[in-house]
Amino acid sequence: MADRKPQLLDVVALLRDLPELRLRRGQVGAVVDDVEGETALVEFTDSEGRTIALPTVPLRDLLILNYGSMAAE
């Protein structure tokens, strides 16, 4: 599967720490606003579902997580 830009409601993980927001590499969030250009608005929540950060993140710092089976290409 070719790399693609995150879409609205995609689940993503951070590829680097964002210490100014107290977010760590691997932290999982969801894209909550349409992606334009080279950034996405991502919501990160705690285990209770409360928002802990809502930053605009460069796409290069996000990995789209896939759930379900896919054949490797």
C-alpha positions in Angstrom: 0.0 0.0 0.0 1.4 3.4 -0.9 1.9 6.0 1.8 -1.1 8.2 2.1 -2.0 11.4 3.9 -4.0 10.9 7.1 -7.8 11.4 6.7 -10.4 12.7 9.1 -10.7 10.3 12.1 -7.7 8.2 11.2 -5.9 6.9 14.2 -2.2 8.0 14.2 0.9 7.6 16.4 3.6 10.2 17.0 7.0 9.4 15.5 8.8 11.8 17.8 8.5 13.3 21.3 6.7 16.7 21.6 8.0 17.6 25.1 6.4 21.1 25.0 3.0 19.3 25.0 4.1 16.4 27.3 3.5 13.9 24.4 5.9 11.0 23.8 6.8 9.1 20.7 4.3 6.3 20.1 1.4 8.3 21.7 -1.8 7.5 19.9 -4.3 10.1 18.8 -7.0 10.8 16.1 -7.1 13.3 13.3 -10.0 15.6 14.1 -9.8 18.2 11.4 -9.3 18.0 7.6 -5.7 17.7 6.7 -4.5 20.6 4.6 -0.9 21.1 3.4 1.7 19.3 5.5 0.0 19.3 8.9 -3.0 17.7 10.7 -4.9 18.6 13.8 -4.7 15.6 16.2 -6.5 15.0 19.4 -4.7 13.0 22.1 -6.7 11.8 25.1 -6.0 10.1 28.4 -7.3 6.7 29.4 -10.6 8.3 30.5 -11.2 9.9 27.1 -10.3 13.5 28.3 -8.4 15.6 25.8 -4.8 16.2 27.0 -3.5 17.9 23.8 -4.9 19.2 20.5 -1.9 20.2 18.5 -1.3 20.7 14.8 1.3 18.1 13.9 3.5 17.9 10.8 2.5 14.9 8.7 6.1 13.7 8.7 5.7 13.1 12.5 2.7 10.8 12.2 2.2 7.2 11.4 -1.3 6.0 10.3 -2.3 3.0 12.3 -4.2 0.2 10.5 -6.6 -2.2 12.1 -7.7 -5.2 10.2 -6.1 -7.5 7.7 -4.4 -6.3 4.6 -2.3 -8.1 2.1 1.3 -6.7 1.9 2.2 -5.3 -1.4 
